[in-house]
Amino acid sequence: MKSQIINLLAAFTLLLAIPVTAQQITQNIRGTIVDQDSQMPLAGATVMVVGTSPIIGTMTDGDGNFRLTGVPIGRVTLKVTFMGYEERTIPNLLIGSAKEEILNVTLAESVNTLEAVTITGDQNKGEVLNEMAMISAHTFSVEETSRYAGSFDDPARMVVAFAGVNGDAEGNNDIIVRGNSPKGILWRLEGVAIPNPNHFAGEGSTGGPINALSSKMLSNSDFFTGAFAAEYGDATSGVFDMRLKRGNNEQREYTASISTLGLDMTAEGPFKAGGRGSYIANYRYSALDLLDKAGVVDFGGVPRYQDMSFKIQLPVNGKHSLSIFGLGGMSGIDTEEKDEKDEDIITGKFNGRNKMGVLGLSHTYQINDDMYLKSSLAATGSDNNYKFATPNDDDQFHVIEQGNISKSSMIATTTFNYKLNAKHKLESGIILTRLNFNMKADEWDFDKDVLANELSEEGSSATFQAFASWKYRISENLTMINGLHYLQFALNNNNSIEPRMGLKWQVDDKQSFNVGAGLHSKLEGVSTYLAKRYADDGTFTQPNKDLEITKAAHFVLGYDRRLGENTHLKVETYYQHLYDVPVEDSNTSAYSLLNVSEGYTTRQLVNDGKGKNYGVELTLERYLHNGLYYMSTLSLFRSLYTAKDGIERKSAFDNNYVANLIGGKEFKVGNPSKNKVLFVNTKVALIGGKRYSPINLEASIARGEEVTDELNPFSAKGDDIFRTDFSIGLRRNRKRTTTEFKFDVQNILNNQTVVGEDYINATESIYKSKQLGMLPTISYKVSF
């Protein structure tokens, strides 16, 4: 169903024309320079544009602010220096005519404060924003999200290019990290845990076909694949830590785009002239839904979705700053599934409605030059309403699955940061979450031929998390971070104590070694804890209410070497030991929640399972320079699990290998005064076949539903997945506008290898599911 949603999005193209005037165009770059650990502004720091003649440069004022005027549009590199701090280079800023570039730059104080420290090379491009993270971490920019072929401006699709990360070949936004279930992902926005931010998402999932957050709202953000910093809890596979950009507080700016995915509009600016506050807001609407309502298209199963996000920044004074942020999305679809050989045969009807929302308030208090406190209060919610019906022998449709699962949370967080000196920083915080739920779900009982209730709960629970970290810069080249995270679940009073550590040794200006280790844990969805299991006399129990928390020990060793001014090689090897894993309470069962990516189960579970993931990852990357970039990644891994029967098996996510080759080139075309740039990007991916459990066709026909070989789960493997994505476009800067036309295609060769199989009761046959076919999108964007 989700792959069908994706395929329906490629429907139309709209092009606009704007008169052009040839002229020399420049833009402003401004922002703030602050201490990385204390967040205090740095007055007197030098900021310059590299390679300009005459030199374009300035110094920060008493509040750490800087402004560079007359910067030529195109790609530029900034260099920031300050006595007693490590020099920082910010490469390949894309400067356009329509929008000012606004930066918040952090500098790390040198352990040796007697002189300025220069570290040569382009070392800062891959530097993560979280200074307490040292390994298995990636930072990404909005520009990269839009640049990578096949990403469709979606950060969730972009990160699958990183080493150790794999996506869903059928088109879903699942993020599979190092052989773990995508359920182990933590999504955060502005430092607050949020519900799954994807449209058309299922219960308990972390993915979906379309992300509800526009990339135009994002500032630089972090993605972690293991051995997380102590502040991150309730996650065992990966962390998506997204940050919203601040709106321009001096002038109003707008961006509008239209594509096969939808209509997208962004506005930002100050509340009043001369004020320090700002806003930025984005709204998107499904393009196919608009065309359907206008009568332009006419087919069943039109995906409908819309979303909105915003951030309001309100500096109060030099010590206090407030921000209000929000994200909301609605999606729905009514579709019919048809037999692949005879479209006149309807095999199922699905109706789905989804809602999610986040509204938060964040306050930062700069206590003094060395300490600050950041606190947030947020309300989040999600609602998942679904119904699936199949035909019976009389060709009458009867519901075999339906549910309405609503959850909401109130979240309060506070984090205290204290920079003792250049060598020591302490960070500690607490996270309180109050969870409310109203859940009802029914599923067909094929033994009794009735629609049986499996979930009917209304109530509340809570989680408490606390963490502390200590960063110790032993020397200029050696840094150690130790931390501790604590998680308490009020529903059954289970808890987890999780030590974390990291160590980085900068051998010289070209190479470094990193090591990280830690314990991590993940709660199951509340629907799993409260699902019902019925006895023959009609009474029921909730056998999984007292399940313990799944835990994972991560061990990572990494090596990073700069091969040239713009190229580096990164190698990481890891081992993950998972334990206290919920598995079915039967000595003959091979069922484990490690293989589940969404939903809940009524099986009786115990925490007797375990698993392990291990592998090696290589990344060779050339940062964008002179219009050329490339990245090649290779991940070799194993993912194994053991259920209560004691047999070690391959997990559902044991693809064994993932290889990516990504690259692109920018060309200045035409008359230089026309400011035209042609860009071409491509991505080639080879992924090991997806594992699935063989279907017993005779048993499925006899029972009337899919029956798999549960004694040999995931013993079958689909074909290797090969996919080539391609994008090409033209960007044009005029005096006050920037326009961009882009043609972006996923799977341009239209490979459709088999990735699994499903039983179709209406035709009593097995359907071979395939990878998502060719999906083209065309977009046009104008900023002014």
C-alpha positions in Angstrom: 0.0 0.0 0.0 2.8 2.4 0.9 4.6 1.8 -2.4 1.4 2.5 -4.2 1.2 5.9 -2.4 4.7 6.8 -3.6 4.0 5.8 -7.2 0.8 7.9 -7.3 2.8 11.1 -6.5 4.4 11.5 -9.9 1.6 13.2 -11.7 2.2 16.6 -13.2 4.7 19.5 -13.9 4.2 23.3 -13.6 6.8 25.7 -15.0 6.9 29.5 -14.3 8.8 32.2 -16.2 10.3 35.4 -14.7 11.9 38.2 -16.7 15.6 38.4 -16.3 18.1 41.2 -16.1 21.9 40.7 -16.4 23.9 42.3 -13.6 26.5 41.8 -11.0 24.8 40.5 -7.8 26.1 40.2 -4.2 24.6 39.2 -0.9 25.1 39.5 2.8 26.4 36.9 5.3 25.8 37.6 8.9 25.5 35.8 12.2 26.9 35.2 15.6 30.2 33.6 16.9 29.9 31.9 20.3 31.9 29.6 22.6 31.1 26.0 21.8 30.8 25.0 25.5 29.4 28.0 27.3 27.4 29.6 24.3 28.8 33.0 25.3 29.3 35.5 22.4 32.9 36.0 21.3 33.6 39.7 20.7 36.5 40.5 18.4 36.6 37.2 16.4 37.7 37.6 12.8 35.5 36.4 10.0 36.6 36.5 6.4 35.6 35.1 3.0 38.5 32.9 1.7 40.0 33.8 -1.7 38.5 37.2 -2.2 40.4 40.2 -3.5 40.2 42.7 -2.0 39.6 40.6 1.1 36.0 40.6 2.4 36.2 40.4 6.2 35.1 41.8 9.5 35.2 41.4 13.3 32.4 40.5 15.7 30.9 43.2 17.9 30.4 43.0 21.7 27.5 40.6 21.2 29.4 38.3 19.0 27.5 39.5 15.8 29.2 39.9 12.4 28.1 41.1 9.0 29.8 40.6 5.7 28.5 42.7 2.8 29.1 42.6 -0.9 29.7 38.8 -0.9 29.6 37.4 -4.5 26.8 34.8 -5.0 27.8 31.2 -5.6 29.9 28.9 -3.4 32.1 30.6 -0.8 34.2 29.5 2.2 34.4 31.3 5.5 37.3 31.3 7.9 36.8 32.2 11.6 39.7 32.9 14.0 39.9 34.1 17.6 42.8 34.3 19.9 42.9 31.2 22.2 40.4 29.3 20.1 40.8 26.7 17.4 40.4 28.2 13.9 37.2 27.1 12.1 36.6 26.8 8.3 33.0 26.7 7.0 33.2 25.5 3.4 30.9 25.7 0.4 28.2 28.0 1.6 25.7 28.4 -1.2 25.0 32.1 -1.4 22.0 33.2 -3.4 20.6 36.5 -4.4 17.2 36.1 -2.7 18.1 35.2 0.9 20.8 36.4 3.3 22.9 33.7 4.8 22.6 33.7 8.6 25.0 31.6 10.6 25.5 30.6 14.3 29.1 29.5 14.5 30.7 27.8 17.5 34.4 27.9 18.3 36.2 25.4 20.6 38.6 27.0 23.1 42.1 25.7 22.8 43.6 23.8 25.8 46.7 25.9 25.2 45.2 29.4 25.4 48.4 31.4 24.9 48.0 31.6 21.2 45.6 31.0 18.3 45.5 27.4 17.2 45.3 26.6 13.5 44.2 23.2 12.3 44.7 22.9 8.6 42.4 21.1 6.2 38.6 21.0 5.8 38.1 19.3 9.1 34.9 21.1 10.1 32.7 20.0 7.3 31.7 16.7 9.0 31.9 18.0 12.5 28.7 17.3 14.4 26.7 20.0 16.3 26.5 18.1 19.5 29.9 18.6 21.2 29.3 15.6 23.5 29.2 13.2 20.4 32.5 11.8 19.2 31.7 8.7 17.1 29.1 7.2 14.7 27.8 10.7 14.1 27.0 12.6 10.9 25.9 16.2 10.4 23.9 17.3 7.4 22.8 20.6 5.9 19.6 21.6 4.1 21.7 22.1 1.0 22.9 18.5 1.1 19.3 17.3 1.7 18.2 19.0 -1.6 21.4 18.1 -3.5 21.6 14.3 -3.2 19.8 12.6 -6.0 16.7 10.7 -5.1 16.3 12.4 -1.7 13.4 14.6 -2.8 14.5 17.2 -0.2 13.7 14.7 2.5 16.3 14.2 5.3 15.1 10.7 6.0 15.8 9.7 2.4 19.2 11.5 2.4 20.7 9.7 5.4 20.3 6.3 3.8 23.4 7.3 1.8 25.5 7.2 5.1 27.6 4.2 5.9 25.7 1.7 8.1 22.2 3.0 7.1 19.7 1.2 4.8 16.2 2.2 3.7 13.1 0.3 2.6 13.3 -0.8 -1.0 9.5 -0.6 -1.4 9.5 3.2 -0.9 8.9 3.6 2.8 10.9 6.0 4.9 12.1 3.3 7.3 15.6 3.9 8.6 17.5 0.7 9.2 20.7 1.2 11.1 23.4 -1.5 11.4 20.9 -4.3 11.1 18.5 -3.0 13.8 14.8 -2.7 13.5 13.7 0.8 12.5 11.6 0.8 15.7 14.9 1.6 17.5 15.1 5.2 16.0 14.6 8.2 18.1 13.2 11.4 16.4 13.9 14.7 18.1 13.0 18.2 17.1 14.5 21.2 18.9 15.8 18.9 21.6 12.4 17.3 22.3 11.4 13.7 21.4 8.5 13.7 18.9 6.2 11.2 17.4 7.0 9.7 14.0 7.0 12.7 11.7 6.0 10.8 8.6 2.7 10.9 6.7 0.8 7.6 6.3 2.7 6.0 9.3 1.6 2.8 10.9 1.2 2.2 14.7 4.6 1.8 16.3 6.5 2.6 13.2 9.2 5.3 12.8 8.9 5.6 9.0 6.4 6.4 6.3 6.3 7.4 2.6 6.6 11.2 3.1 8.3 13.2 5.9 6.0 15.9 7.3 8.8 18.4 7.9 9.9 20.4 5.0 13.7 20.6 4.5 13.4 24.3 4.0 12.7 24.6 7.8 15.8 22.8 8.8 19.1 24.1 10.1 22.1 21.9 10.2 21.2 18.7 12.1 22.8 15.5 13.4 22.2 11.9 12.8 23.7 9.2 15.0 24.2 5.5 14.2 25.5 4.1 17.5 27.2 4.7 20.9 25.0 7.9 21.4 25.9 10.7 23.8 24.4 10.4 27.3 21.6 12.9 26.6 19.9 10.5 24.2 17.7 7.8 25.7 14.9 5.4 24.6 16.8 4.5 21.4 18.9 1.5 20.4 19.6 1.9 16.7 19.8 5.6 15.7 19.0 9.2 16.6 17.6 11.9 14.3 18.3 15.2 16.0 16.7 17.9 13.9 17.0 21.6 14.5 14.8 24.3 13.0 16.5 27.4 11.4 15.9 30.8 12.8 14.0 33.3 10.6 15.6 36.4 9.2 15.2 39.1 11.8 16.0 42.0 9.5 14.1 41.5 6.3 11.2 39.4 4.9 12.0 36.5 2.6 9.8 34.0 0.8 10.1 30.7 -1.0 7.4 29.0 -3.1 7.8 25.7 -4.9 5.6 23.3 -6.7 6.3 19.8 -7.7 4.8 16.4 -8.2 5.0 16.0 -4.4 3.1 19.1 -3.6 2.8 22.8 -3.1 5.3 24.2 -0.7 5.4 27.8 0.7 7.8 29.3 3.3 7.9 32.8 4.8 10.3 34.4 7.3 11.1 37.8 8.6 11.1 40.1 11.6 8.0 40.9 13.6 8.8 44.6 13.4 11.5 46.8 11.9 14.5 47.1 14.2 13.3 44.3 16.4 15.4 41.2 17.4 12.6 38.7 17.1 11.8 36.6 14.0 9.5 34.0 12.6 9.7 31.3 9.9 6.8 29.2 8.8 6.2 26.6 6.1 3.0 25.0 4.7 2.7 22.1 2.2 -0.2 20.5 0.5 -0.5 17.4 -1.6 -0.4 18.2 -5.3 -2.4 15.2 -6.4 -5.1 16.0 -3.9 -5.4 19.5 -5.4 -5.6 18.1 -8.9 -8.2 15.5 -7.8 -10.4 18.2 -6.4 -10.0 20.2 -9.5 -11.1 17.3 -11.6 -7.7 17.1 -13.5 -6.9 13.6 -12.4 -9.4 10.7 -11.9 -8.2 7.6 -10.3 -8.7 5.8 -7.0 -6.4 6.0 -4.0 -5.3 9.6 -4.2 -2.9 10.3 -1.3 -4.0 13.4 0.6 -1.7 15.2 3.0 -0.8 18.6 4.3 1.6 19.8 7.0 2.8 23.0 8.6 5.8 23.9 10.7 7.1 27.1 12.3 9.6 28.6 14.7 9.3 32.0 16.5 12.5 33.4 18.0 12.1 36.0 20.8 15.3 37.3 22.3 14.3 38.9 25.6 17.6 40.4 26.7 21.3 39.4 26.8 20.5 36.6 29.3 17.1 35.2 28.2 15.9 33.9 24.9 12.5 32.3 24.1 11.5 30.3 21.1 8.2 28.7 20.1 8.1 25.9 17.6 5.6 23.6 16.1 5.0 20.8 13.5 1.7 19.3 12.4 0.6 17.0 9.7 -2.5 15.2 8.4 -2.7 12.5 5.8 -5.3 10.0 4.5 -5.9 7.6 1.7 -8.8 5.3 0.5 -7.5 2.7 -1.9 -8.3 -0.6 -3.4 -5.7 -3.4 -3.9 -6.1 -5.3 -7.1 -4.8 -8.6 -8.4 -1.5 -8.2 -10.3 -2.8 -10.4 -13.1 -6.4 -9.3 -13.3 -7.2 -5.7 -12.3 -10.9 -6.4 -12.2 -10.3 -8.5 -9.1 -10.3 -6.4 -5.9 -8.3 -8.2 -3.3 -8.7 -5.6 -0.5 -9.9 -2.2 0.5 -7.9 0.1 2.8 -8.9 3.3 4.5 -6.3 5.2 6.6 -6.2 8.5 8.4 -3.2 9.9 10.3 -2.5 13.0 12.3 0.6 14.1 14.3 1.5 17.4 16.0 4.1 19.1 18.1 3.9 22.4 19.9 6.8 23.5 22.1 8.3 26.4 24.1 12.0 26.6 24.7 13.8 29.0 27.1 17.6 29.6 27.3 19.0 31.4 30.3 22.7 32.5 30.2 23.5 32.4 33.9 27.0 33.8 33.5 29.9 33.6 31.2 30.4 29.9 32.0 26.9 28.5 32.6 23.6 28.3 30.8 20.3 26.6 31.3 18.0 25.4 28.5 14.5 24.3 29.3 11.6 23.1 27.1 8.0 22.4 27.5 6.2 20.6 24.7 2.9 18.9 23.8 2.9 16.1 21.2 0.2 13.9 19.8 -0.5 11.3 17.1 -3.7 9.6 15.9 -3.8 6.6 13.6 -7.2 5.4 12.3 -7.3 2.5 9.8 -9.5 -0.2 8.4 -8.8 -3.1 6.0 -11.4 -5.3 4.4 -11.2 -8.3 2.1 -13.8 -10.1 0.0 -15.5 -13.3 1.2 -16.8 -16.2 -0.9 -19.9 -14.0 -1.8 -17.7 -11.2 -3.0 -18.9 -9.1 0.0 -16.2 -7.2 1.8 -15.8 -7.7 5.5 -13.4 -6.0 7.9 -10.5 -8.1 9.0 -8.5 -5.3 10.7 -9.4 -1.9 12.1 -8.2 0.4 14.8 -8.1 3.9 16.2 -5.0 4.6 18.3 -4.5 8.0 19.8 -1.5 9.1 21.9 -0.5 12.4 23.4 2.4 13.5 25.6 3.4 16.5 27.8 7.2 16.7 27.9 9.3 18.9 30.2 13.1 19.0 29.8 15.9 21.0 31.3 19.6 20.9 30.7 22.3 22.6 32.7 25.7 23.3 31.0 28.8 24.4 32.9 32.1 25.1 31.3 34.7 24.9 34.1 37.6 25.9 31.9 39.0 25.0 28.5 39.6 21.4 29.6 36.4 20.6 31.4 32.7 20.9 30.6 29.7 19.3 32.6 26.3 18.8 31.2 23.3 17.3 33.0 19.5 17.2 32.5 16.2 15.6 33.2 13.3 14.7 30.8 9.8 14.1 32.2 7.1 12.7 29.9 3.5 12.2 30.7 1.9 9.9 28.2 -1.9 9.7 27.6 -3.5 7.1 25.3 -6.9 6.0 24.0 -6.5 2.8 21.9 -8.9 0.4 20.3 -8.0 -2.2 17.7 -9.8 -5.3 16.4 -8.6 -8.1 14.2 -10.3 -11.1 12.6 -10.0 -14.3 14.5 -9.8 -17.0 11.8 -10.3 -19.8 14.2 -13.6 -18.5 15.4 -14.6 -16.4 12.3 -15.3 -13.3 14.4 -13.8 -9.8 14.6 -12.1 -9.9 18.0 -11.0 -7.0 20.1 -7.3 -7.0 20.8 -6.8 -3.6 22.3 -9.1 -1.4 24.3 -7.4 1.0 26.7 -7.7 4.5 27.9 -5.3 5.9 30.5 -1.9 7.4 31.1 1.6 6.6 32.1 5.0 8.4 32.4 8.7 8.1 31.8 11.5 9.8 33.7 15.0 10.2 32.2 18.1 11.8 33.6 21.6 12.2 32.3 25.0 13.6 33.0 28.1 14.1 30.9 31.6 15.2 31.5 33.9 16.3 28.7 37.6 16.3 29.6 40.1 17.7 27.0 43.2 16.0 28.3 45.3 17.7 25.8 45.0 19.5 22.5 44.8 16.2 20.7 43.1 13.9 23.3 39.5 14.3 24.4 37.4 12.0 26.7 33.7 12.1 27.3 32.0 10.0 30.0 28.3 10.0 30.8 25.4 8.2 32.4 21.7 7.9 31.3 18.8 6.7 33.4 15.3 5.6 32.2 12.3 4.8 34.3 9.0 3.6 32.9 6.0 4.2 35.2 3.7 1.7 33.6 5.5 -1.3 35.1 8.3 0.4 37.1 11.1 -1.0 35.0 14.3 1.0 34.6 17.6 1.1 32.9 21.0 2.5 34.0 23.2 3.2 31.1 26.9 4.3 31.3 28.4 5.9 28.1 32.0 6.8 27.1 33.9 8.2 24.2 37.5 8.9 23.4 39.1 10.8 20.5 42.8 10.9 19.8 43.8 13.4 17.1 47.2 11.9 16.1 48.1 14.8 13.9 46.4 17.3 11.6 45.6 14.4 9.2 44.3 11.5 11.2 42.4 10.6 14.3 41.2 7.5 16.2 37.8 7.3 18.0 36.4 4.8 20.4 32.9 4.7 21.9 30.9 2.3 24.1 27.7 2.5 26.1 24.5 0.8 27.2 21.3 1.9 25.5 17.6 0.9 25.9 14.3 1.1 24.1 10.7 0.9 25.3 8.2 -0.9 23.2 5.1 0.9 22.0 2.5 1.2 24.7 0.1 -0.9 22.5 2.4 -3.9 22.9 2.3 -3.6 26.7 -1.5 -3.4 26.9 -2.6 -5.8 24.1 -5.1 -8.4 25.1 -4.9 -12.2 24.9 -8.1 -14.1 25.3 -8.7 -17.5 26.9 -11.3 -20.0 25.7 -13.8 -18.9 28.3 -13.8 -15.3 27.0 -11.7 -13.8 29.7 -8.5 -12.0 28.8 -5.1 -11.0 30.2 -2.5 -8.5 29.3 0.5 -10.8 29.4 3.1 -8.2 28.3 2.3 -5.4 30.7 5.4 -6.2 32.8 7.9 -6.6 30.0 11.3 -5.3 30.8 13.1 -2.8 28.7 15.1 -4.0 25.7 18.8 -3.2 26.1 21.8 -3.0 23.8 25.5 -2.6 24.5 27.3 -0.7 21.7 31.1 -0.8 21.0 32.6 1.2 18.2 36.1 1.8 17.0 36.8 4.4 14.3 39.6 5.9 12.2 39.5 9.1 10.2 42.2 10.2 7.8 42.4 13.3 5.6 43.7 12.3 2.2 43.8 15.8 0.7 42.6 19.3 1.2 39.0 18.2 0.5 39.0 14.4 0.8 38.9 12.1 3.8 38.6 8.4 4.5 36.6 7.1 7.5 36.5 3.6 8.8 34.3 2.3 11.7 33.9 -1.2 13.0 31.3 -2.0 15.6 29.7 -4.8 17.8 26.3 -4.6 19.4 25.0 -7.0 22.0 21.3 -6.9 22.5 19.7 -8.5 25.5 16.5 -8.6 27.6 14.8 -8.8 24.2 11.1 -9.7 24.2 10.5 -13.1 22.6 7.5 -15.5 22.6 7.3 -17.5 25.8 7.7 -20.9 24.1 10.7 -23.2 23.8 9.7 -24.1 20.3 9.1 -20.5 19.0 11.4 -18.4 16.9 9.5 -15.2 17.4 11.4 -12.0 18.5 10.5 -8.3 18.5 13.9 -7.6 17.0 12.3 -8.6 13.6 9.3 -6.3 13.9 9.2 -2.8 12.4 5.7 -1.6 13.4 2.5 -2.7 15.1 1.9 -4.7 18.2 1.5 -8.3 19.1 -0.9 -10.4 21.4 1.6 -13.2 21.8 2.8 -13.8 25.3 6.4 -12.4 25.6 9.3 -12.8 28.0 12.6 -11.0 28.0 14.7 -14.1 27.3 15.8 -13.1 23.8 19.1 -11.7 22.6 20.8 -10.6 19.4 24.0 -9.2 18.0 25.0 -7.0 15.1 28.5 -6.5 13.9 30.2 -5.1 10.9 32.6 -2.7 9.3 31.9 0.6 7.4 34.0 2.6 5.0 33.4 6.1 3.7 35.5 7.9 1.1 34.3 11.4 0.7 35.3 14.4 -1.3 33.6 17.5 0.0 32.2 19.9 -2.6 35.0 21.8 -4.1 35.2 23.6 -7.5 31.7 22.3 -8.1 32.6 18.6 -7.7 31.7 16.2 -4.8 31.5 12.5 -4.3 31.0 10.0 -1.5 31.4 6.2 -1.6 30.2 4.1 1.3 30.5 0.4 1.9 28.8 -1.5 4.8 29.5 -5.1 5.5 27.5 -6.5 8.5 25.7 -9.4 10.1 22.5 -9.2 12.1 21.6 -12.3 14.2 19.0 -13.0 16.9 18.1 -15.8 19.3 14.6 -16.5 20.5 13.6 -18.7 23.5 14.2 -21.9 21.5 17.9 -21.1 21.8 18.7 -21.2 18.1 20.7 -18.4 16.6 19.1 -17.2 13.3 19.5 -14.4 10.7 17.3 -11.4 11.5 14.8 -9.7 9.2 17.4 -7.0 8.6 20.4 -9.1 7.8 21.0 -7.8 4.3 24.8 -8.4 4.7 26.0 -5.4 2.6 25.1 -2.0 1.4 27.2 0.0 -1.1 26.5 3.5 -2.3 28.2 5.8 -4.8 27.1 9.4 -4.8 28.4 12.3 -6.7 27.6 15.5 -8.6 29.0 18.4 -10.4 28.0 22.1 -10.8 28.7 24.0 -14.0 28.4 27.7 -14.6 26.7 28.0 -18.0 25.9 30.8 -20.4 27.0 34.4 -19.9 28.6 34.9 -16.5 26.4 37.9 -15.8 23.3 35.7 -16.1 24.4 33.7 -13.0 23.2 30.4 -14.2 24.4 27.1 -12.7 23.6 23.7 -14.1 23.9 20.8 -11.6 23.9 17.1 -12.1 23.7 14.5 -9.3 23.6 10.8 -9.2 23.4 7.9 -6.7 24.0 4.3 -7.3 23.1 1.8 -4.6 23.6 -2.0 -4.3 21.9 -3.6 -1.3 21.8 -7.2 -0.2 18.4 -8.9 -0.7 15.7 -8.4 1.9 14.9 -11.4 4.1 11.4 -12.8 4.5 9.7 -15.9 5.9 8.5 -18.4 3.3 4.7 -18.7 2.9 3.0 -22.1 3.3 0.5 -21.8 0.5 -1.6 -24.9 1.4 -1.8 -23.9 5.0 -2.7 -20.4 4.1 -5.5 -21.5 1.8 -6.9 -23.8 4.5 -6.8 -21.1 7.2 -7.9 -18.2 5.1 -4.9 -16.0 6.0 -1.2 -15.9 5.5 0.7 -18.7 7.2 4.5 -18.6 7.2 7.1 -21.1 8.2 7.6 -19.9 11.8 10.3 -22.5 12.5 12.4 -21.1 9.7 11.7 -17.4 9.8 13.5 -15.1 7.4 15.2 -18.0 5.8 14.3 -16.8 2.3 16.1 -13.8 0.7 15.0 -11.6 -2.1 17.2 -10.5 -5.0 19.9 -8.0 -4.5 18.5 -4.5 -4.9 20.2 -2.3 -7.5 19.0 1.3 -7.8 20.2 4.4 -9.7 18.9 7.8 -8.9 19.5 10.8 -11.0 18.8 14.5 -10.8 19.5 17.5 -13.1 18.6 21.1 -12.7 19.2 24.7 -13.4 19.6 27.4 -10.7 19.4 31.1 -11.6 20.1 34.2 -9.5 18.6 37.5 -10.4 18.8 40.8 -8.5 16.3 39.8 -5.8 15.1 36.3 -6.8 16.6 32.9 -7.1 14.9 30.3 -9.2 15.6 26.6 -9.5 14.1 23.9 -11.8 15.0 20.3 -11.0 14.2 16.9 -12.5 14.8 14.2 -9.9 14.3 10.4 -10.5 14.5 7.5 -8.2 15.3 4.2 -9.8 15.8 5.6 -13.3 16.6 2.2 -14.7 13.2 0.9 -13.3 14.7 -2.2 -11.7 12.0 -4.1 -9.9 13.6 -7.0 -8.1 11.6 -9.2 -5.8 12.0 -8.2 -2.1 9.3 -10.4 -0.5 6.0 -12.1 -0.8 2.5 -11.8 0.5 -0.5 -14.2 0.6 -3.6 -12.9 -1.2 -6.7 -14.7 0.2 -9.1 -13.4 -2.5 -7.1 -15.2 -5.2 -5.6 -17.9 -2.9 -2.2 -17.0 -4.4 1.2 -15.6 -3.4 2.1 -12.1 -4.6 5.7 -11.3 -5.2 6.3 -7.8 -3.9 9.0 -5.8 -5.7 11.1 -2.8 -5.1 9.7 0.6 -5.9 9.8 1.2 -9.7 10.9 4.4 -11.4 9.6 7.5 -9.7 10.2 10.8 -11.4 9.6 14.2 -9.8 9.8 17.7 -11.3 10.0 20.8 -9.2 10.2 24.5 -9.6 11.2 26.8 -6.8 11.4 30.6 -6.5 12.9 32.5 -3.6 12.4 36.2 -3.2 
